[in-house]
Amino acid sequence: MAFAATPPYDGTLAKYYSLPEDFCYKLPSNVTMEEGALVEPLSVAVHLVRQGKVQPGHSVVVFGAGPVGLLCSAVARAFGATHITVVDVQAQRLEFARNYSATSVFLLDKCASAAEDASRMRQANEFGTGADVVIEASGAEAAVHTGIHVLKPGGTFVQGGMGREEINFPITAACTKELNVRGSFRYAAGDYKLAIELISTGKVKVKDLITKIVPFEDAEGAFEDVKAGNGIKTLIAGVRS
């Protein structure tokens, strides 16, 4: 498996880029190039939500209010989840999530334990014994712990964020609650097709995530903005002819 822009397969900042035809998807006429640029992260979100087997009526908690986490909340809503809580440590991103697709947001307390944060979250959202599905899209160890604790017995935990190679894991809580713990790596067959369909039918509005579009000459500055955590999603315009 080879991914564009992951060394040694560079090239997606070039004017033209060749790919095998059967790996390409034609955008419908009502989907813009800007929306098309967000099909890739949306496909990641589609795969995560599918791994969680989100169904109508489910309560879903998404850790991480970055592009993938926000898209997970939008896909979960499109799949019929009735309660979607987005969790982060940045209040500004949570405010965006509230206006985008979350039904509620939760600011993690860096001084509290995972069990304490999970208890506050259950009470604030009236989860009862816990949430049906947790999608971890931040890679932070504290989020993993809190996610395990906030789930109901028999709930499903999906790990998508990649942080450190090895972390401590609340194995006792996972075992005693008989949780379903699943990994998720980018996307699989059918995820791109569904992502495009969600955009074309208006069920997921990816344009709302675009903070700005910069000219190709300012590409380096765009990467610096991402590194600094500025905005949600920055697009780089194509090279001039």
Disulfide bonds with the S-S distance in Angstrom:
none
